[in-house]
Amino acid sequence: MKLLLVWILNALALLAVTYLMPSIHVSGFVAALIAAAVIGLVNMLIRPILVLLTLPVTIVTLGLFILVINGLLFLLVGHVLQGFEVHGLWAGIVGAFLYSVISWLLSAIVLRD
C-alpha cells in the first residue's frame, strides 16, 4: 500500500515539475504514472552503474557530476516514453532536481511515521 502511495506522490511531483518548467511536458496523469515508474526503474538499475563508472569525475567535481547524471537519466526517460518530453540537458538537470525535491517534500508531508 505504501509503495502505491509513493508511486502516486512521485507522479504528482512530476506533474508539479511540468507546471514549473515549460521545457518539460507530460500529456496526462497516466503518462505521469508511467514516467514515474520508469524513472524509478532507471534510477534503481542504471544510475548505480553510471555513478560507479564516473566516480573519478564525481570526486573531482565534489559530487556535482551526480546532478549531470540525474539530468541525463531524466532526459533519457523523456526520449524513451511517448507522453513525457524533456527539451534539453539543462531542462533535464533542473527537472530532475525539482522532481527529487518535490517528491521528497510530498513524501515528508504525507508519509509521516
N, C-alpha and C positions, 0 to 999 in steps of 0.2 A: 504494500500500500504506500509506504514511504517513497519507494522508487518511482512509482507512478506520479506522486505529488511533485517530486523533484523534477521529473521529466516535463510536467506541465509548467512548473515555475521557470525552467530553462527556456521553454517555448515562449512564455510571456516575456522573459528577458530579451529574447531575440526580437520579438515584436517591438519592444521598447527601443532597442538599438536601431531598428529600421525607422522608428519615429524620430529619433535624434539625429540620424545621419541620412541625408538624401542619397548618398552613393551606395547604400545597401538597401536591397529591396527583397521583401518576402511577399508572395502572392496571397497568402491567407494563413489562417491558424493551422490548418492541416499541413501545409508546407512548412510552417514553423515547427510543428511537432516532428516532422520527418528530418528537418535540418538539425534540430536539437539532438535527435538520436544519432545522426551521422556525425555531428561534431563531437559528441561524447565517445563514439566508437573510434574516431580518428585520434582523439586525444588519449585514448586508452591504448591503442595499438601502434600508431605511427610516431606520435610525439616522443615517447621514451627513446626510440631508436635514433631519431634526429637529435635529441638532446645529447645522447651519448656520442654520436658521430661528430658533433660540433662543440664538444667540450672545450678544446683549446681556445676557440674563438669566444666562447661564452666566458671563460676565465679572463681572457684579455680585456673583454668589454665589461667586466664586472657584473655579468649576468644580464646585461641589456639585450644581448642577442636572443634571449628567450622570447622577448617581445616580437622579434622578427620571425622566429619560428612559429609562434602563435598566429601572427598575421598571415604567414604563408599557408598554414593549415586552414585558416578561416577562408582565405582566397581559394584554396583547393576545393573545399566543400562547396563554395559558391560556383565554381566551374563544373562540378560534377552533377549537382542537383538542378532540376528544371525550375522550380518555383523560388529559388534562392539565388540572388545575384549580388556579387561584390565587385565594385568597379575600382580596381587598382590596389596596389600593395599598401599604400598609406591608409586607405579605407579599411583594408583587412587588419592592419595593426591596431588602428584606433577602434574598429568594431570589435575585435577580439578582446581588447582591454575593457571596453564598455560592457561587453557581454559578460565577462567574468565578474566585474564589479556589481552590475545589476543583479546577476544571478546570485552572487554571494549575499547581497542585501535582502533580496526576496527570501532566500533560504533562512537567513538570520531572523527575519521578521516572522515568517510562517512556521518554521520548524524549531521553535524554542523548546529545548528539553531541560 
